[in-house]
Amino acid sequence: MTRRLRAHWPPVAAAVLLLGAWHAVAVSGMLPATVLPTPVRVVEQVWLQREALLGHALPTLTATVLGFALSVASAVVIATALDFSALLRRAVLPLLVVSQTLPMIALAPLVVLWFGFYLLPKVLLVAFLTFFPMTISLLRGFAAADPDMQALLRSMGAGRWGVFRHVRAPSAAPYFFSGLRVSITYAVVGAIFAEYAGAVAGLGVYMQSAKNVFRTDLVLAAVLVSSIVTLLLYALVVALEHLLLPWLRVERGLP
């Protein structure tokens, strides 16, 4: 328990200090309340607008989950193919890097124009935004496999797939979950960005509507909801990692 407290009190203290500074600036009169509402005002709006926020959060969550699932599947397939073929890796990996240089602010409207204003463009943009960290993490994990274990399996007659299945894939599992942790934090942002570019419902639509009527408190309320959704998804990834890779907790000295 003491170890848990030592691990968690610094971020909690930092959050309290940040909220305190925000509240102090908001009540000081340095900025109008319409520009910078207090944290209490934002939380009040989350409660008062809970039905509208929930109605917009569900489409965002749906696009996030579907897009992230597509991203995970794509990352596993691409990384596995690149690991099996050095020629393919040399040909495709630079293109993957270049794909991450494309500005989302230009790409999102194009995807919406090509695929419409509904679910598909949001799913595609979330997948595009999140697959790269997982792909690179998997490739690093494959490369970190124990060469002695691979040589041992080959000496026992194992083929390339057998070595991959029993050594390279398990070696990549911790790296894969590291990539998952990074990618899941981008997923909700990607869905909201797609909704900004064009959608009929979602937190991005809600934020844009609130911004157009100069309701900063409602914009920040939607931001708070999106942050909560992101934290819950991140916690789900961490819980899944602990469930599937319990030995990592022992290696890291966690309770």
Phi, psi and omega in degrees: 000317179297321179296320179297318179296318179297327182284329189257342185290327180299311178294326178295316179297319179297319179295319179296317179297319180295316178295322178297318178295318178301312181297319181297316179293320183295321183272351182285343182086004178297327178231146177298151180298334178288340179267315181227091176287162178286159175302324179298318178299320180296315179296321177301318181291327175300317180289315182292326182258023188300322181292315179294318180295319178296318179298327178273333181289327183296314175298323178295317179295320179299312179297322180296312183294314180294317179295321180290322177298316176297322179296315180298313180299317180295317181297318180295314181295313182295313182296320179296316179298318180292328179290327182280339184229111178295323179296316178296322179297316179294330182278321190266324186303317176299326178293323177296320178296316180298324181300332181279354176270352180290129182288125180298329182295335176266326184286320185301312178298326179294316180297321178295319178295322182286323190242002175097183188258013186255222192283320190304311181298326178294318179298315182295319181291321176297315180298317181296321184286335190249349187285332188296311179301322180290321179298313180294320179297318178296317179298320177295321179294319177299317182292337182273003181298145182296116181295328179293320177295321179295317179296322179297315180295321179295322179293338179267006175096008180288139176275186183295319179294322178297317177296318180297315184292320188265341183236303188291316180295312176300325178297328184277348186303311179298322178295321180298316180290331173297317176296322177300317181298319179292313187293323184294333178288337177275339192296311181295321178300318179298318179296317180293321178298318178297323178291326174299320182290331179162115178196168179258343179202157180136166181297327177296320177295318179297315179298317182294319178296318179293322179296322183293338177252017174060038176260081180299326180297323179287324176299313180292329175297317177293323176298318179298317179297317180296324177294319179297316178299316180298316180296322178294319178294321177297316178298324178295319177296317179297317179297321178295321177297316179296326181287317185272333181233063184296334181292339178295326179297322179293316180298324182274357179072028180269151180288000000 
